[in-house]
Amino acid sequence: MTRISRRALLQAGAAVLPLSFAGRSFAQDKFPTKPVTLIVPQPAGGDADVVCRSIQSKMQEVLGQAVVIDNRAGAGGNIGTALGAKAAPDGYTVTFVNQGTMSLNPWLYPNPGYKVESLAPVTWLTSIDLVIIANPSVPAKNLKEFLELAKKDPGKFTCGTAGNGSANHIAGEMLKSMAKVDITHVPYKGGAPAIVALLGGEISTVVAFPLAALPHIKAGKLKALAVTGKNRSKALPDVPTVAESGVSGYEFASWMGLTVPKGTPDAVIQKISAAASAALKEKDVAEKLSAGMTEPVGAGPKEFAELIQRENERWSKLIKQYGIKID
């Protein structure tokens, strides 16, 4: 039997090790060599889907590979987010995230199916104010009148959202708590189904992300009662803020971004981030988003990580303060 000395084995290992690192570096330099999947934890047609499809074409151009959108809705975004968090950390699975999945659900669900730390920030895509919309049958021209109706008839009116734990759910619960009104929450599997239900008269109102809601508002099929941000929107200059409607101190803004599984090489993260940022700088993309009350940001991994940390610290306190719970 041939014997190999321990020293010889160590020398052989030392010779192989640089080749292994060289191969890994080569793979990162060549990324991507196949299509990249972008998981969107919401249904097609909602704001998340609209944003991702808006940047899809330019991202494909920059990366040199197809970016395939995979809608995985359900459980307030938890299903798709968990799927993305468990993917291989190679950059070929990117997951869309927002305020709900990264800063709200972890404090609302005992087990959302993933940990925020298991997702590495890539790009802070957008900042968004929400809009409170109503079916034309609701006899109120603005939020102030609607809240007066709700106080006179507790439990009569309903408010649809993109699901339990979603940003719109939290925005609605904050409004109910601060305005001291009883409005029944009706969760859906995404913002688009909630708007469809509102159009059909199944519910009274929806706290909506604006990209999907604005076309119906401008067509006169739905009416805007208020916007949730600090200031009025350029897209809806005649619509008051919630604070202007008598709920002093109310302000709610959401955000969207991209992540990859923790452990993804930094060089790969930087390539994906650069592609997303380039897409947001496209004139037609920026104009489309801005017209929909959705402001492009395009900040990189560091800035996005800092935002997530700030938001988690803020919402862990506010959710307890307002006693917000999953229905």
Salt bridges, closest charged atoms under 4 A:
ASP49 OD2 - ARG53 NE 2.92
GLU61 OE2 - LYS58 NZ 3.17
ASP70 OD1 - ARG72 NE 3.05
GLU145 OE2 - LYS141 NZ 3.01
GLU173 OE2 - HIS169 NE2 3.55
GLU173 OE2 - LYS176 NZ 3.19
GLU244 OE1 - ARG232 NE 2.92
GLU282 OE2 - LYS58 NZ 3.63
GLU306 OE2 - LYS302 NZ 2.74
GLU311 OE2 - ARG314 NH1 3.95
ASP327 OD2 - HIS185 ND1 2.20
